[in-house]
Amino acid sequence: MTDLVDRIREQGSEQRRAEIVNVLVDAFEDLMQADATAFRKKFRKMAAAPFSFYRGAACLFYNDMAVEEDPWADERTSRVWIQGDLHAENFGTYMDSAGALVFDVNDFDEAYLGSFTWDLKRLVASVALMAWTKAISDNDIERLIETYVRAYVDQVRHFADNPGDEMFKLQLDTTDGLIHDVLLRARMNTRVALLDAVTSIEDYERRFRLGPGVRELGEQEHDAACAAFDAYLSTIPENKRFGSITYGVKSIVGRTGFGIGSAGLPAYNVLVEGNTQALENDVVLSMKQGNVAAPSRIVHDDRIQDYFLHHGHRTAVSQRALQAHADPWLGHTELNGTGFVVSELSPYVSDLDWSELTEPADMEPVLEYLGRATAKMHCVSDTDSEQTLVDFQSEEAIAAAIGQDETEFVRSLVRFGMRYAVQTREDHRLFVNAFRNGEIPGVQSATPR
C-alpha cells in the first residue's frame, strides 16, 4: 500500500510545486486581492523556515489529508470538533471564565469538525519539524512523538471511564516544570500593563494610542463598527454577561499586522468600560473577521456548513465546543455582511516558548502535557456550548476507535510525523523557489529599477 508521502513523491518536484501554488492561491486569493502587501509579508515569514511555512500552510496539509487513508475515522470519529491547526506553538495560557489560569490550546481560527486524527497528525509533524531544527536525532524525535500520543490516548480513556471530565484543567496546582513556570509568568501579568501599552489617558479618559498597525476610523466606518459591536452583545451566553456598564464603548480603532495565520483579515480593537468606571478596569476586545477554516475545504457536509451563520459564528461556536470555561467575552457579529469573532485581548495570555527547550529530556514532559491538553480539547466542551452537531461522547467514540491496544495507532502517528516533516522541508524549498521566482499570482511587488 502506497502511503501519502510516497504518493506525493511520485508526482515529482515540478508537479508538487505547482500543487503548492494552486492550493495557496485557491485558499487565499480573495484576501490577497484585498491586501497583497499583507500576504507578501505572510509569505516572507513562511519562507524563513520549514516550521514557519508549515504554520502558514494549513490549507496544504488538508489538501493532503483529503487523500490520506485514515483507518481510525469512522462515522463518529470523522466528525468531532477539532482545533484545525494544531501545531506545537498553538498552546499557552489563558484566564478561563471561572477565574483560573489554565494551560491549553489557544487558537481556534481554523476550528471545525473532522477526523480527530487530523489534529494529532498536524501536531506530531510540527514536533518533528521543530525538533529537527534543534538537531535532535530521529530516534529521540520518535520517542517524543510517542510520548505525546500515548499521553493523549491515556487521557481520552480516563475521560471515557470517569464522568465529570469537565473539571479537568492543566493549572497551577496540577502542573510542574516548564508548564507550571509558564502559568506563573502569566500570573504576573496585569491588566494595567496591557492597557498602558495600547492606550493613553487624556482628560481623565482612556483612548487607544495610534501607531504602527493601528488606524483611526472615519465616521462612517466608526458607526458601522459600533453597530456591529452592539449586535455582538446578544451573542454572549446569558450567564456570562456582565452589567450593562461593562460594555460601554470608549474607543475603537482599526488593526493590522497580525501573525502568519491571520494575514489580510480586517480587525478592530474595542476599548470598553469594564465592571467599574475605574480606569484600570477597562477591557480591550478584538473584533476580527473570521477566516475560512482550513478543514472545511475538505469536509463536504451540508449539515455542518449550514449550521453556521458565518465564519465569525463558526469560530465562536467551535471555541466553546473545544474549550471548557471559554472566554466570557467570546461572541460574534457581522460587519458589512461579513462575519467577525469577538474576544478579549487578555493580559493573561502567555505562549509556550520552545526556545527554552533544547534537549529531548526537557521536551518530553511538555509533550505529555500537550497530549493531555489535546485530549481535553477533543472531549470537554464549555457548559454554555450551543453546538448540537456532535450528539455523542467524543471520548467514548475515540477510545473505541483506537481499541484496547494502542500500539498500531501510536506507531502509525510516529511514522506519519517523521515522514511528513521530511516532506514539509521539501515543500518549503519548493514554495520558496516558487515565491521568489514570481510564480504566486497576486502578491508580487513591482520590481525595483
N, C-alpha and C positions, 0 to 999 in steps of 0.2 A: 504494500500500500504506500503510495507516494504522499508524503505529508506536505503541509503548507509551504514550508521553506524550500523544499525540493521543487515544488511546482513553480515558485517564484523564480528560482534559479534556472529552470528550464526555459523561461521566457527569454533570457538573455538581457544584457545590461541596457541596450537601447530601448527595448520594449518596456522594461521596468521603469526606465527614466521617463518615458512618455506617459506611462500609467501614473506615476507620481505627480507629474504636472497636471494631467487631466483631473485627478482626484482633488487636488488643491484648488484648481480653478472652479470645478463644479461646486465645491463646498463654500468657497469664499468670494465668488465672482461679484455678487451684489455688494458686499462690504468693500471689496477692492475698488469698485466703481465709485462708491460713496467717499472713500478716503484712501487713495492709493498710497499716500505718504505713510499712513499708519501701517499699511501692510508691507511696505518696503522695510520699515523698522522691524516689524514682526519677523520677516524673512531673514533680515540681517542677524537678528538674535538666534533664529533657528539654525543659521549657517555656522554659528560659533562652535557647536559641539554636537555629537550624536544625541546626547541626552536632551539638549535644547530642541533639536529637531523633533525628537520623539514627543516631547511635551506639546509642541505646536501642531503636530500632525495626527491627532486622534482620528481624523477622518480617514487617513490611510490605513491605520490599524483596523478600523471597522470594515473598510473595503476588503481587507484580507480576511477578517472574521466571517464575512459573508460566504466564503468558500471553504472555511476551515471545518473539518469534521469535529463534532462535539458529542461524544458518547454519554456525557453526563447531563445533557439537555433533554428533558422530556416535556410533557405537556405543561407541567407546573414549573420546573426549574428553568425553562427557557423564557419565562415571563415573570421574573421577580424584579423588584426595584433594585437598580444598580446605580452606582455613582457615575459611571460612564467614562471617566478619565482618571482612573486610579493609578497614579504613579507615586514614587517614593516621596516627592515633595508636596503632595497634597494632604498632608497630615499636620496638625498643630493644635493649639489650644483655643478654647472659646469659653465665654461665660454663659451657661445654659439658663433657661427660663426659671429654674429652681434656685439660681444664685450660686451654683457650684462651678468651679473651674474644672473643665473637662478636656482631656486629650482625645482627639477624634479626627475623622475626616473633615476637611474644612472648605471644600469647594464643590458646589453642586450644579454648576453651569451646564454640564453635559449629562445630568442625571436623567434616566429614562427607565423603561422596562426592557429586559433582555435576559440572556443567559448569565447566571451567577458566575460562570467560569470566565466571562469576558473581563470582569473586574480583576479576577485573580491573575489571568494571563497578562493583562496590561501591567499589573504591579510587578510580577516576577521578572518580566522582561526589563522593566525600569531598574530593578535591583541589579540585574546582570550588567546593564549598561553602566550604572553608577559605580559598581564595584570594579569593573574593568578599568575605569579611569583612575582608580586608586591602586592599580597594579596588583590586585588580589588574584590569586590563582583560580583556575577553573574549578578545581576540587573544592576550594573554600566557598566559591560562589554557589556551587550546587548545594553545599551544606546550609548556606544562608537561606536559599530559596526553600529548601526542605523545612527549615525551622519555621519560616513564615506559614507555609501551607499546613504543616501539622498543627500549629497553634490555631489556625483558622478552623480546621476540622474539629479539634478538641473543643473549641468554644461553641461551635454550632451544635455539637452533640450535647454540651452542657445546657444550652438553651432548650433543646428538644426535650431533655429529661427533667427540666426544672421550670415550672410555671413561675410567673413573676419576673421574667427576664428583663423587663423594662427598668429594674432597679440597678442593673449592672452599669458601672461607669469606670473609666480609667481616670482617676482623680488623685488628689494629693495623698489620700490615705490608702490608695490601692496600687500605687506605683513606686518604683525606686529607680535608681540610676539616672540616665540622661533624661528620660521622660519625666521623672519627678523634678529634675532641675529645670526643664522647660516650663513646667507648671509653676514652679517657684518664681521664675523670672517674669512670667506673665502676671503673677500676683503682685509684683512690684510696680506694674504699670498703673497709671492713674488717668481718669477722665480729663482732669485739668491739663495734664501734659499734652494729651491729644488735642484738646481744644486750643491750647496756646500755639500748637504747631500749625493750625489751619485757619485760625480766626484772630481777630484783633478786637479790642474794646474801644468804642468811640461813643461819647455822650452817654456813658453808663449802659451801653448795649453791645452785645457781640454781633459781629458780622464776619462773613468769610473774607479772608485775605486773598486778594488777587495775586497771581504769579504764574510760573510755568505750569501748564496743564490745567489752569483754572481760568474760565472766561466769564465775563459779565453778560447777563441776558438782556436782550431787548425787551421792550414792554410786551409785545405780543407773545414771544416765547416764554417770558416770565409768567404771564397769565395762564398760558396753556399748561406749564409745569405745575403751577399752583392748583389748577383744576384736576390734573392727574393725581396730585398728592391727596386732594380731598377725596377722590374716588377710591384711592388705596385704603383709606381708613376703614371702609366697610368690609375689607377682606381679612382683617385681623380677627382671629377667633375671639368670641365673646369673653372667655375667662382669661384672656391675655391682654385685654385692653386696660389702659391706664385712664386716669381722669382727663377730662377734656382739655385742661390747661396744658397737659403734656405735649399735645400735638400742635400747639400754636407755632406757625412758621415764622421764623425770624429772618432767614436769608436763604436764597437759592442761587447756585452757580452751576455753570456747565463744567464738565470734567472730561479730560482726555489723558492719554499717557498710561493706560493700564498695561498689564503684563502680556505675555505671549498669547494667552488664550482668549483675551477679550479685546484684541486689537480691532479698531474701527467701530466698536459698539458705542453709540451715543449714551451719555450718562450725565447725571446731575447729582450734586451733593445738596442735601436739605438740612438746615440747622433748625431744630425745634426746641421749645421751651424746656422740656424735661419735667420732672414731677414737682418742681417748685420754681419760683422766679429767681432763685439764687443763680448767679451766672455760672458757677461751677457745675451745675446740674444740667446744662444744655446738652443736647444729644445730636450727633451727626449721623445722618442716614444717607445711604446710597440708593439712588433710583436709576437702575441700569437696564438698558434694552436687553431682553432675553435673546439668546442665540439659538440656532437650530442645534439640538442635541445630536452629537455625532452618532450614537447608536440608532437614532430614529431613521437614519439614512438606509439602514439595512433591516429594520423591523417594520414589515409591511402588514400592519394590523389596524384596520379602520376603527375597531373598538377602542384602541389606545389613542390613535390620532384624534378621534372625535371627542375624546374625554376632556381635552384641554382647550381652553378659550384662546390661548396664545402662548408664546414661549415664556413670557413672564409668569403666567399662571402655572405652566408646567414646571418651572424651576421651583416655585414656592411649594407646590403640592409635593414635588419629589423630595425636597429637603425635609418636609415634615414626615414623609414616609420613610426616610432613611436616617433620621436623627431624633433620638429621644430628647425631650425637653428642648425643642428648637427655639431659636431666637424669637422673643416675644414681639419684636418689631417686624417680623417676616410677613410679607404680603405682596400684592401685585396690583398693577393698574394698566391703563392704556394711555398712550400719548400719540395723537395724530394717527390713530388706528393701529398702532404697534404696541405689542406687549412689553411691559417693563416689570422687573422684580425689585422689590424694596426690602432693604435690610439695614441693620445698624453697622456703621463703621466703628467697631468696638476697640477700645484700647487694650482689651484682654486677649486679643488675637496674637499668638506668637508661633511662628512656624518652626518646625523641626529643622535644625541646622546640621546637614550631613557633613559639613566640612570639619566638624568636631570628631567625626568617626573615621578613623583611618585603618583600624585593624579589624579582622573578622570577629575577634573576641568582643570588641566593643559594639559591633553592629548586630550580633546575634540576639542579645536580649531586646534590642529595639525592634527587630523584626518579629519577635514573638509578640510584642505588644501590638504591632501593626496587624498581625494576623487576627488577634482578638478584636481589635477595633473594626476590622473589615467584617468579621462575623457579626458583631453588634449591629453594624450598619445594615446588613442584609436581613437581620432577624428582628430588630427592635424599631418600632415606629413611635413618633410622638403621640401622646394621648389625644391630641387635637387633630391628628391626621385625618383629612377628609376623604382620603382615597378609598375607592371601592373596586379598584381594578384587580387587586390581589385579595382573594377571599379565602385564602388558606394560610396555614402557618408555614412561613418560608423555611424555618429551621427544620421542621419535620420533612419537608419535601427535599431539601438539600441533603440532610443526613441519609434519607432513604436512597437518593441517587448515588451518593458516594459508597454506601454499603458499610458493612461491619469492618472490612479490611480496606484501609485507605492506601495501601502500598502502591497500587497501579495508578491511582489518582495523583498521588504525590510524584511518582516517577514521571508521569506524563507532563505535569506542570514544570518540573525541573528541566526536562528535555525541551519543552517549548520555550521557556525563559532563556535558556542558553542559546538556542538556535535562532530565535527571533531577534535577540540582541545583536548577534553577528550580522543578520540581515539588515537590521536598522543602521548599523555602522556603514554598510554598503549603500543603503538607501540615502543616508546623509550625504555621502560622497556624490551620488548621482544628483541629488537635489541641489547641492552647491554648484555643480557644474552647469545644471540647467538654469539656475537663477543668474549666475554670473555671466552667462552667455545669452541672456535676454530671451529665454525660452518660455517664461511665465508671463503671459499677456496681462496687461492692466496694471502692472506695478513697476514698470521700468521708468527710471528717471531720464531726463534728457542728458545726452552725452555731452560733457563739458568740452569746450573748444580748447 
